[in-house]
Structure formats: C-alpha cells, structure tokens
Amino acid sequence: MDVEIAAGWKKKMQTEFEKAYFSDIVALLKSEKNSNQVVYPKGSDIFNAFNATDFDKVKVIIIGQDPYHGPGQAHGLSFSVQDGVKPPPSLVNIYKELESDLGIQMPRDNGNLYQWAEQGVLLLNATLTVRANQPNSHAGIGWQQFTDAVIRVLNEKKQNLVFLLWGNFAREKGSCIDETKHLVLKAAHPSPFSADKGFFGCRHFSSTNQYLMQHGLTPIDWLITK
C-alpha cells in the first residue's frame, strides 16, 4: 500500500502499511468520506507529525490521545492547532508550565506547534483521525495498533530519546519503552481537569533539554515565535 509519508518513516513502517488492519483503516476512511461524514484532520494532514519530523530527526515524543474534533483545529500534530486558532485549554496549560519552567513568554494567540516538530519533537496522537464532534470515535479502527508499532520501532531503533507521557492514557501507551535507553518523563495530563494534580510544576521541558545536552544533542527551543 502506497502511503504518503516521509521516507524514513516509510522504510521503518512499511510492514505495518502492508498488514490487513491498515487496509481496514483506509477502507473505513474512504467509506466515511463517501457517506459525507466529516473527519479530522484532512487527508493530507493525517501523517503530518511524521512528515514534519522524519524518523532520523526524532529526539522527543509527546503522546496525545486523538485529534481535536472541532472545525479548523486538527492538523496532525498532538496538542497543536492550525494557524489562527486560539490555543485550546490543555495547550494553554502547557504554555503556562513552559513559562513557569523556563521563563519564556508563550504566545496567547498561536497554538501551532510546528516549530517544535521541525526541531525533532514528534507530536504523536495515538489515534490519527476522528469524526467531527465525536471524540475518540476512531479509537477502535486500528490506529492504536499502528501507533503502538511506531513507539516500538522508536524504542528499539533509537537511543537517548525523551518520551513525555502526560496522563494515564499516555503512560499506558508508553509502557513498552526501555527506560535504560531513553528518558521517560511522566505527569498528569495538562487538561484543566487534572493539570493541578501533577502537571503544573513537572518541569519536563527543562528536564528534556538537560538530558539532550548531556547526550550531546541540541536542546529544543520551546518558544513559538511565528
């Protein structure tokens, strides 16, 4: 099956693209489109996280659950929204923690995290598509199997990655990660319902950069400027 995805990922994930479950995902998405069901993100953005951060570039992984389900929001990067869209509540809290941790003033009107992705931050949702206004509606169509395979190949083929696991879902998703090879940082989810239960004050952004520098890697410039 020919999937439009960055070359490094295509090489690493080709066996997954050829499996029956992946064909089932494609068939379901085509069926949704043919029945005029609105699905986010648009087709060309489904693999945006992988195209923005090819396999060889990955240094940090932030695991989200599924795309935003409102119009104009999702564009294939976890926690990120398209240009011109007000940052959602969880992202606002991420910005607050960044400001507390590193003292940098994050933008209040820009929630597009593409600048992080360009530097090697894989913004990975566990489920890559969603029906409009129906959160988790595609959680059971096979994407979980695919993104589990993504995490496994990162864990096995790379060294000294930083995994940011926010909330119980992300912790479970990252349970296979070898913590002798990689840094795994865990905290509560940045949602307004849980951010004050361990996300605020976690200092994951400075810890990430300290670890990268200790291993001779360029730290992430977390400031969104565009």
Secondary structure as the mmCIF struct_conf table of DSSP 4:
data_model
#
loop_
_struct_conf.conf_type_id
_struct_conf.id
_struct_conf.beg_label_comp_id
_struct_conf.beg_label_asym_id
_struct_conf.beg_label_seq_id
_struct_conf.end_label_comp_id
_struct_conf.end_label_asym_id
_struct_conf.end_label_seq_id
HELX_RH_AL_P HELX_RH_AL_P1 ALA A 7 PHE A 17
TURN_TY1_P TURN_TY1_P1 GLU A 18 GLU A 18
BEND BEND1 LYS A 19 LYS A 19
HELX_RH_AL_P HELX_RH_AL_P2 ALA A 20 ASN A 34
TURN_TY1_P TURN_TY1_P2 SER A 35 ASN A 36
STRN STRN1 VAL A 39 TYR A 40
BEND BEND2 PRO A 41 PRO A 41
HELX_RH_3T_P HELX_RH_3T_P1 GLY A 43 ASP A 45
TURN_TY1_P TURN_TY1_P3 ILE A 46 PHE A 47
HELX_RH_AL_P HELX_RH_AL_P3 ASN A 48 ALA A 52
BEND BEND3 THR A 53 THR A 53
HELX_RH_3T_P HELX_RH_3T_P2 PHE A 55 LYS A 57
STRN STRN2 VAL A 60 GLY A 64
BEND BEND4 GLN A 65 ASP A 66
BEND BEND5 GLY A 70 GLY A 70
TURN_TY1_P TURN_TY1_P4 PRO A 71 GLN A 73
BEND BEND6 HIS A 75 LEU A 77
TURN_TY1_P TURN_TY1_P5 SER A 78 PHE A 79
TURN_TY1_P TURN_TY1_P6 ASP A 83 GLY A 84
BEND BEND7 VAL A 85 VAL A 85
HELX_LH_PP_P HELX_LH_PP_P1 LYS A 86 PRO A 88
HELX_RH_AL_P HELX_RH_AL_P4 PRO A 89 LEU A 102
BEND BEND8 ARG A 108 ASP A 109
HELX_RH_AL_P HELX_RH_AL_P5 TYR A 114 GLU A 118
TURN_TY1_P TURN_TY1_P7 GLN A 119 GLY A 120
STRN STRN3 VAL A 121 ASN A 125
BEND BEND9 ALA A 126 THR A 127
STRN STRN4 VAL A 130 ARG A 131
TURN_TY1_P TURN_TY1_P8 ALA A 132 ASN A 133
STRN STRN5 GLN A 134 GLN A 134
TURN_TY1_P TURN_TY1_P9 PRO A 135 GLY A 140
BEND BEND10 ILE A 141 GLY A 142
HELX_RH_AL_P HELX_RH_AL_P6 TRP A 143 LYS A 157
BEND BEND11 GLN A 159 ASN A 160
STRN STRN6 VAL A 162 TRP A 166
BEND BEND12 GLY A 167 GLY A 167
HELX_RH_AL_P HELX_RH_AL_P7 ASN A 168 LYS A 173
TURN_TY1_P TURN_TY1_P10 GLY A 174 CYS A 176
TURN_TY1_P TURN_TY1_P11 GLU A 179 LYS A 181
BEND BEND13 HIS A 182 HIS A 182
STRN STRN7 LEU A 183 ALA A 187
BEND BEND14 PRO A 190 SER A 191
TURN_TY1_P TURN_TY1_P12 PRO A 192 SER A 194
HELX_RH_3T_P HELX_RH_3T_P3 ALA A 195 LYS A 197
TURN_TY1_P TURN_TY1_P13 GLY A 198 GLY A 201
HELX_RH_AL_P HELX_RH_AL_P8 HIS A 204 GLN A 214
TURN_TY1_P TURN_TY1_P14 HIS A 215 GLY A 216
HELX_LH_PP_P HELX_LH_PP_P2 THR A 218 ILE A 220
#
